[in-house]
Amino acid sequence: MDYQLTPANNPIMPAYFQGRWTVKTIRETPVMYTTNLGAEFWFQVKGASYVTIALMNLTPISSWIAIQIDGLPYQRLAVATLPYRLTLDGQPHLIRVVMSGNTDEDQVWTQPVGFAVQPLQTDGQLTAVKPGRHSLTFIGDSITAGCWVAGHQPAEDYRGEANYAAIASDLLNARNVRIGYSAIGLTKPGTGGVPTLPEVLTAIDSQTAWQPIPTDVVVINVGTNDGLAGADGFTAAFKLFLNQVQRLYPNSRIAVLVPFNQRFDRVIRTVVPEFVQLDLIETADWQPTTTDQVHLDVAGSQSAGQQLAVALKTLYPEVFKA
C-alpha cells in the first residue's frame, strides 16, 4: 500500500490512527481508544534501536493485536503479553498495528474494555504515516469486524487484519474505517452491550459520540443477524437505515452487498434500486468458505476480499484509478 508522511492526527503520539478512535484517560493515563476491530495506527521509525508498543490489558480474556513491519507478514500478539519491544537496526521502518480480536463477552459499550493504546516509546524518531490513496467505510456485523476468521476461539481466532474488508482495502490501496460488532443487526443489538447498528454509526460507546469521517466509498453488509424481524420488519428498518447512511455520508458513493449467506437477498434487491446513487453488489456466486456456515474463514475472506475489490473497481473506476 502507498503511504505518505503526515502530521499526527491525535494529541498523544506521532502516529496516524485509522478508523474510529477517541482520546480517553484510563488508569490516569491518556490513551487512544477504540471499540472496533480493524481499527489501526501507522508510523515510521528512524534511527532507533527499539520501539515499544503497549496497550492496556483491560479484559479477563486478552484481546489481540497484529503488527506488520515493512509490509511483511503480520505478527499477532496477545495484549496481555505487552509491552512488546521491537528491536531495530537504526534504518527507517514502517510499522502498522491493527486491532485484531476481542471477545463477545467484553462489555465494550458500557465499560472501558476496548483497545487502549499507550504512547509509543523509542530512542529514535517517530513520524506519523497516512496509508493509501483512497478511503473506504465498511458498515456491518461480526463478518465485517473480522470475527471467527481463523477458528472458534474468541479473540485469538479473530482477524481484524485479514477479513474480507481488510483484504479488499489493501488491494484497492485504501485506508478503511470499520463499523461492525459481533451479532449486531439493524433490528438486533450486538454482544457486549452494543445497541442496534443504526445507533452505533455516530458513537464509539455509550459515553463517546463519533462524527463519521467522509470516505470515497461506503460499503454496507447488513441483514445476516436480522432474521427474527422477518421480511417486512427488515424492509422497514433497511429503508430507514439507508436514508440514515446517505445523510451521514452525503458525498460518498454507497455500495450495498447482498450478505454472503444471502439472507434477505430479495428484499435488498428490491429496496436498493429505490434509492438514488446506491449500487447493489451481488455475492451469490462468490461462495466463500466459512468456519461455521456464516463467518468467512481465512481462505473465504481472501476470496471475498478479492472479488469485492474487483466489484468496487468496476463500479467506481474514477475513484480507484491507478
C-alpha positions in Angstrom: 0.0 0.0 0.0 1.2 3.5 -0.8 1.8 5.9 2.2 3.0 9.4 2.9 4.4 11.1 6.0 1.8 13.2 7.7 1.3 15.2 10.9 -0.2 13.1 13.7 -4.0 13.1 13.8 -4.0 12.8 17.6 -2.6 14.6 20.6 -0.9 11.7 22.3 1.8 10.2 19.9 3.4 10.7 16.5 1.2 8.2 14.7 -1.7 8.2 12.2 -4.9 6.5 13.6 -7.2 5.0 11.0 -10.7 4.1 11.9 -12.9 5.1 14.9 -10.7 6.4 17.7 -11.0 8.8 20.6 -8.8 10.1 23.4 -9.6 8.7 26.8 -7.9 8.7 30.2 -7.8 5.2 31.7 -6.0 4.5 35.0 -4.8 8.1 35.0 -3.1 7.6 31.6 -4.1 9.3 28.3 -4.7 6.6 25.6 -6.0 6.3 22.1 -9.1 4.2 22.5 -11.4 2.2 20.1 -14.1 -0.5 20.4 -13.7 -1.6 16.8 -11.8 -4.5 15.3 -9.9 -3.4 12.2 -9.0 0.0 13.6 -5.3 0.6 13.3 -2.4 3.0 13.5 0.7 3.6 11.4 4.1 5.2 12.0 7.6 5.4 10.7 10.6 4.9 13.0 14.1 6.1 12.1 17.5 6.0 13.8 16.2 3.6 16.5 17.5 0.5 18.3 14.0 -0.2 19.6 10.4 0.9 19.7 7.9 -0.3 22.4 4.2 -0.8 21.6 1.9 -1.1 24.6 -1.8 -1.4 25.1 -3.6 -1.7 28.5 -4.9 -5.2 29.3 -8.5 -4.4 30.3 -10.2 -7.8 30.0 -10.1 -11.2 31.7 -9.5 -12.9 28.3 -6.8 -11.0 26.5 -7.5 -9.1 23.3 -5.1 -9.4 20.4 -3.3 -7.1 18.0 -1.5 -7.7 14.7 1.8 -5.9 13.9 3.2 -5.5 10.4 6.7 -4.3 9.7 7.6 -3.0 6.2 4.8 -4.9 4.6 5.9 -8.3 5.8 3.5 -10.9 7.3 1.7 -9.9 10.4 2.9 -10.9 13.9 0.0 -11.4 16.3 0.3 -10.7 20.0 -2.0 -11.0 23.0 -2.4 -7.7 24.7 -1.8 -9.4 28.0 1.8 -10.1 26.8 2.5 -6.4 26.1 4.5 -4.2 26.1 6.3 -5.5 23.0 9.8 -4.2 22.5 10.7 -4.4 18.8 14.5 -4.5 18.2 15.6 -2.4 15.3 18.7 -1.6 13.3 18.6 2.2 13.0 17.2 2.1 9.5 13.7 3.6 8.6 10.9 1.1 9.1 7.2 1.3 8.5 5.0 -0.1 11.4 1.3 -0.9 11.1 -0.7 -2.1 14.2 -4.2 -3.5 13.8 -6.7 -4.2 16.5 -7.2 -7.9 15.7 -9.5 -9.6 18.2 -11.5 -9.4 21.4 -14.3 -11.5 22.9 -18.1 -11.2 22.6 -18.3 -11.0 26.4 -16.3 -7.7 26.6 -18.8 -5.1 27.6 -17.3 -2.6 25.2 -20.4 -0.3 25.0 -20.8 0.3 28.8 -17.3 -0.2 30.2 -13.8 1.0 29.1 -12.7 -2.5 28.0 -11.9 -1.8 24.3 -8.4 -1.3 22.9 -6.4 1.3 24.7 -3.1 2.3 23.0 -0.5 3.9 25.2 2.2 6.3 24.0 4.9 4.7 21.9 8.4 4.6 23.3 11.7 4.7 21.3 15.2 6.0 21.2 14.8 7.1 17.6 12.5 9.4 15.7 8.8 8.7 15.1 6.7 10.2 12.3 3.0 9.6 11.5 2.3 7.8 8.2 -1.0 8.1 6.3 -1.7 5.0 4.2 -3.4 4.6 0.9 -4.6 6.8 -1.9 -8.3 6.1 -1.4 -10.7 5.6 1.5 -13.5 3.2 2.4 -16.0 2.8 5.2 -17.4 -0.7 6.0 -20.6 -1.0 7.9 -21.7 -4.4 9.1 -21.5 -7.1 11.8 -19.1 -9.7 13.0 -18.1 -10.7 9.5 -17.1 -7.1 8.7 -15.3 -6.7 12.0 -13.3 -9.9 11.5 -14.7 -12.3 14.0 -14.2 -16.1 13.8 -11.9 -16.0 10.7 -9.3 -18.5 11.9 -11.5 -20.8 14.1 -13.8 -21.0 17.1 -11.6 -19.5 19.8 -12.8 -16.0 20.8 -10.3 -13.1 20.4 -7.4 -15.4 19.4 -9.1 -16.7 16.3 -10.4 -13.3 15.2 -8.6 -11.5 12.4 -9.4 -7.8 12.0 -6.4 -7.5 9.7 -7.3 -10.4 7.4 -11.0 -10.5 6.9 -12.7 -9.5 3.6 -12.8 -5.8 4.4 -9.1 -5.7 5.2 -8.2 -7.7 2.0 -10.3 -5.5 -0.3 -8.9 -2.3 1.3 -5.3 -3.3 0.8 -5.9 -4.4 -2.8 -7.6 -1.1 -3.5 -4.8 0.9 -1.9 -7.3 2.3 0.5 -7.4 3.0 4.2 -10.6 1.9 5.8 -13.0 2.8 8.7 -14.7 -0.3 10.2 -18.1 0.0 11.9 -19.0 -3.6 12.9 -19.7 -5.5 16.0 -20.5 -9.2 16.8 -24.1 -10.3 16.4 -25.4 -6.8 15.6 -28.2 -6.1 13.1 -30.5 -3.3 12.1 -33.1 -4.6 14.5 -31.0 -6.6 16.9 -28.4 -5.4 19.4 -24.9 -6.8 19.3 -23.0 -8.5 22.1 -21.0 -6.6 24.7 -24.0 -4.2 25.4 -23.8 -2.8 21.9 -27.1 -1.4 20.6 -28.5 -1.8 17.1 -26.4 -0.8 14.2 -28.3 2.5 13.4 -27.4 3.6 17.0 -23.7 2.9 16.7 -23.0 4.9 13.5 -22.4 8.0 15.5 -20.9 6.6 18.7 -17.9 4.6 19.8 -19.5 3.6 23.1 -22.3 4.8 25.4 -20.3 7.8 26.6 -18.5 8.8 23.4 -20.0 10.4 20.3 -18.3 10.0 17.0 -18.5 12.1 13.9 -18.5 10.0 10.7 -15.4 10.5 8.5 -16.1 11.2 4.8 -14.7 8.5 2.6 -14.7 7.8 -1.1 -17.0 4.8 -0.8 -19.2 3.3 1.9 -19.8 -0.5 1.8 -22.8 -1.8 3.6 -23.2 -5.5 4.6 -26.2 -6.0 6.8 -29.1 -8.4 7.3 -27.3 -11.5 8.5 -28.5 -11.1 12.1 -32.0 -9.7 11.4 -33.8 -13.0 10.8 -36.2 -12.6 13.6 -37.5 -9.3 12.1 -39.0 -11.1 9.1 -39.1 -9.6 5.6 -41.5 -6.8 6.5 -39.6 -5.8 9.6 -36.2 -5.8 7.9 -37.6 -3.9 4.9 -38.8 -1.1 7.0 -35.6 -1.0 9.1 -33.4 -1.3 5.9 -35.1 1.7 4.2 -34.6 3.9 7.3 -31.0 2.8 7.6 -30.1 3.6 4.0 -31.6 7.0 4.4 -29.5 7.5 7.6 -26.3 6.4 5.8 -27.0 8.8 2.9 -27.5 11.6 5.4 -24.2 10.8 7.2 -22.2 10.3 4.0 -23.7 12.8 1.5 -20.6 12.9 -0.7 -19.7 9.2 -0.7 -20.5 6.5 -3.2 -22.5 3.9 -1.4 -22.5 0.2 -2.3 -24.7 -2.4 -0.7 -23.6 -6.0 -0.6 -26.1 -8.9 -0.5 -25.0 -10.8 2.6 -22.7 -13.7 1.9 -25.3 -16.1 3.2 -27.9 -14.4 1.0 -30.3 -13.5 3.9 -32.9 -11.1 2.8 -31.5 -11.1 -0.7 -34.9 -10.5 -2.4 -35.6 -7.6 0.0 -32.2 -6.0 -0.7 -32.6 -6.4 -4.5 -36.0 -4.7 -4.3 -35.1 -1.9 -1.9 -31.7 -0.7 -3.2 -32.9 0.4 -6.7 -35.5 2.6 -5.0 -32.6 4.9 -3.8 -30.8 7.3 -5.9 -27.0 6.8 -6.1 -26.9 3.5 -4.3 -25.3 0.5 -6.0 -26.0 -3.2 -5.4 -23.2 -5.8 -5.3 -24.4 -9.4 -5.8 -22.5 -12.1 -4.0 -24.4 -15.3 -4.7 -21.8 -16.7 -7.0 -18.8 -15.8 -4.7 -19.5 -18.8 -2.3 -16.7 -18.0 0.2 -15.7 -20.8 2.6 -16.6 -20.4 6.2 -15.7 -21.6 9.7 -19.3 -22.2 10.7 -21.6 -21.7 7.7 -21.8 -18.0 8.4 -18.4 -16.4 9.2 -15.8 -16.4 6.4 -12.6 -18.3 7.1 -9.1 -17.3 6.1 -9.5 -18.6 2.5 -13.1 -17.3 2.2 -12.0 -13.9 3.4 -9.2 -13.7 0.9 -11.6 -14.8 -1.9 -14.4 -12.4 -0.9 -12.0 -9.5 -0.5 -10.5 -10.1 -3.9 -14.0 -10.2 -5.5 -15.2 -7.2 -3.6 -12.1 -5.2 -4.8 -12.9 -6.1 -8.4 -16.6 -5.2 -8.0 -15.7 -1.8 -6.5 -13.1 -1.0 -9.2 -15.8 -1.9 -11.8 -18.4 0.3 -10.2 -16.2 3.2 -9.4 -13.3 3.4 -11.9 -13.0 7.1 -11.4 -12.2 6.5 -7.7 -9.9 3.6 -7.8 -7.8 4.6 -10.8 -4.1 3.9 -10.6 
